[in-house]
Amino acid sequence: MTWLVTGADGQLGSAFRQTLNRSNDQVNFVNRSTCDLADSANLINCLQTLRPSIILNCAAYTAVDAAENDVDSAMRINAEAVGEIANWAAANDALLFHFSTDYVFDGFETGKYSEDDQKNPLSVYGKSKALGEQYFLNAGSKGACIRTSWVHSNDGSNFFLTMLRLLHDSEHIKVVDDQRGIPTSTEFLAKVTLELISSYKNDEKDMPPVLHAVPDGETTWFGFACHIRDMLIARDSKASLAEIEPIQSSDFPQLARRPANSVMSNRLLKSLVKDRVGTWKHWNQKLYS
């Protein structure tokens, strides 16, 4: 098998690098300098040269607020490029796994979102990702579009690392408490994705075109921050850490609108890989060592 992992220097790409480097397959990790999704000709040349049989598209325009004033770049990377990858995969019998986001939903529902719930993104970022999903589906390539949420890791730039810094460097911080979602580590996301691929290759099962990959449980950004603080205190009871105050989204205006509820059901993915994964992880289990 020949693999292609785009966005290899990002959070999720780095997680796949740690796992797939132990594989006996040929794995090509590419970043913007070697496979630029913003450049159509460069992207197609990369695909034609490497001719992967499995593609993990981890590359994305993820600057949610910046996208409001950079529509063309967000649409190019998150939508048009996805369509080009998906069309190439369909034409060359490659297995494609594309990663999407909870921001394709408007957050007006009170319960958990399922894979077939209506999309209604509120932001340019969400609209670009929703369009990328549609391009993926229209191409008819094998594989799945995997939606996830509140992605974090022990490297890169994310809420978890921002809170670590602020908790140590500040006396008092304010965190939004009226947006609900499911924090998802890249370690978890990489594991369930690779188990899904392994299951498909071994059993040739029909794979749903869209899957939600998130741990169990749910919280708010404030709840997530409090858990990080409790984790630090458990490691060092004498640590001097900032106090955390819950606030409303209206008290922390941002350029892009966020969904108030982006909790997604993981029932469908569980039915496919739970026997291979074992105990399904809760979002607050082992947030790094």
N, C-alpha and C positions, 0 to 999 in steps of 0.2 A: 504494500500500500504506500502511496505517496500522499503526504498531507501538505496542506497549505494553511498557515495560521496568519491571518492579517492582523494588524494592530498589535504586533508581538511585544512592543514596548509598553503597552498599556496595562492596566490592572488585570484584566481577564486574560489577555495574551500572555502575560508573565506567569499566571497560574497554570496555563496549559504548557508553557515551556518547562516548568518544574516537573510536570508529570510526563509529558511526551518525550523528554530528553532521555528517559529510561526505556523508550520503545525501540524495538528492532526495526521499525519501519523508517522510511526516509521522511523526515519532517522538515519542512521549509518554513522558517519563521521570518516574516517580512514586516517592515515598518514603512513609514511614509517615504523614506529615502529610497527604498528598493521596490515598493509597490504602492504608488500614490493613488488612492481612490478619488482624489480630486481631479486626476488627469485620466481621462477615458482611455487614451491610446496607451499610456503607461500601464494601466490596469490590465487591459486586454493582452498586451505583450507579456506581462508577468504570468497570466494564466496560460497562454499559449506556450511559453517557454518551460514552465514547471509542470504543466499538465497534471494537476493533482487529481487523485481519485476521491479524496475527502477534503472539504474546505470548511474551516472554522472562521467565520467572518466576525472577528472581534473589533475591527476598526469602526470608529463612529465619531461623529461630531457631537461632543457631549457637553459643550459649554451652553447650558440651558438659557441663561440670560443673554449671553452674547448673540445667540442665534436670532433673537428678536430683531437685531439690526444687521444680521449677516445671513439673510434668508437664502441667497444663492448657494453659499458654501454648505449650509446645513442640508439643503435639498440635494445638492450634488452628491455629498458623501453618504448621507443617510437614506437616500431614495434612489437616485439615478444609478449610482454605482452598484447598489444592491441588485437592481434589475439586470445590469450587465453581468454581474457574477452569476446570478440565478439563470440567466439565459445561456451562458457558457456552460454551466453545470448541467443543464437539461440537454444541451446539444452533445455533451461529451460524457454523459452517463456518470457524472460525479455526484457524490453525496454532499449536500450543502447544509450546514447549520449556521443560521443567521441569528444574531442576538438583538432583541428588541426590548421594549420598556413598558412599564406601567403607565407612563405619561401618554399613552395612546387613549386612555380613558379620561373622562371629565371629572370623575370622583363624586358624582351626584348620587350614586347608589349607596345604600346603607350596608349591604352585605358584601360578600366576596365576589369578585369578578371571575367569571368563567371564560374559557377560551373563545366562546362564540358570542359573548356579550358585545353590544354595539360599541364601536369606537367613536369617540368624539373629543379629540385632543384640544386642549385649551391654549397651547403654546406653539410657536414655530417649531421648536424641537420635537414636540409630540406629533405635530402634523407631518414633519419630515420622516419620523420613524413609522408612522402609520402608513404613509405612502410607500416606504420601503417594504413594509409587510405585504402590501398589495402587489407590488412588483414581483416579490418573491412568489406569491401565490399564483400570479398570472403566468409565470414562467413554467410552472409544472415540474420543477426539478425535484429529485428525491431528497429527503431530509426533513428538516423542520425549522420553523421560526420559533425561537425560544424567547419568551418574554420573562423578564426578571425585574427586580426592584431594589432600590436603595443599596446599590452595590458598594462594598467596602473591602479593603484588604489591608495588609500591614505595610504596604508601600504605595507610592503614587500620591494622588490627591483625592481625598474623600472625607466624608463626615467623621468617620472614626478617628482618623489622624488629626483632623482639625480640632476635635474635642480634646484629644490628648494634649495638644499644644495649649489650647485655651485654659484647660483645667489646671495646668501647671503654671501658666504665665499670667493668669488673671485672678482677680479676687471675686468677681461676680460676672456671670454670663447669662444671657437671655436666650431661650430656645423655644421654637414654635411647638405648641402642644395641641393644635387642632388639625393636624395632617396625620392620617393613619396610613401605615404601610408595613412592609416586612423587610427588615434589613437582611441582605443576602451576601455572604462572603464569596469571594472569587474561588476559594478552595472548595466550597460546597458546590458552586455552579459548575466548575470544571469536572468535579467527580461525577455528578449526576449526568452531565452531558456525555462523558466518555462511557459511562455504563449504558446509556441509551444507544450510543453508537455500537458498542460491543453486542448488545442484545439484538440490534437490527442485523448486524453482519452475521451473527451466529444463527438466527432464526428466520431472517428475511420476513419479519413481521411487517404488516402495514403500519406505517407511522402517521399519527395525526399531523396535519400540516402546521398547527400552532399548538404550543405547549407552554404552560406556566411553570417556571422552575424557581421556586422559593421554598425556604424552610417552613416549619410550622410556627404558629403563633402570630402575633401582630403587636405593634406598639405605635407610639408617636415619636417625633424627633426628640421631644423632651424626655420621653421614656427611654429612648436609646441613649441619650446623653447621661441620664441618671444611672443606667446600667454600666456605662463605661466608668463613671465615677466610683460606683460600688466595687467594680473590678479592681480599680487602682487601690482603693482602701483595703481590699482583701489582701493585696500583695504587700502593702505597707500602711499599717494602721496609723502611722505618724505623719503620713504625707500631707502637705499643705496644699489643698485643692480649692478651686473656686466653688462658690455656691451657685446653684443653677436655678433660675427663675422661669417658670412657664409663662409664655405669652401667646397671643393670638397672631395669626398670619397678618392681620391688618396692622399690627404693631411693628411688623418687619417687612415693609414693602419691597418687592422684588420686581424686576422688569417683566419676567415671564410668570404667568399664572400656573400654579401647581394644583393637582387634584387633591381635594380634601380627603378622599378615601381612595387609596390605590392598593388595597388588600386584595390579592389574587388567590384563587383556589388552586391548590397543587394536587388535587385529587386525580386528575387524568395522568399526570406524569408518575405519580405514586403507583398507579395501577400497572404501569409499564416496567418500572425499574425497582420497586420497593424490595422485591425478593433478592435483587442483586446488591442493593445498597445496604440493606439491613435496617436498623433503627433509624427512622427519619429524623433528621436533626432539627432542633428548635433554634430559632434565630439567635438566642442569647447563650448558646452553648459554646464554650471555648473560643472566646474572641482573642485568639493569638496568645502566645506565651511571652 
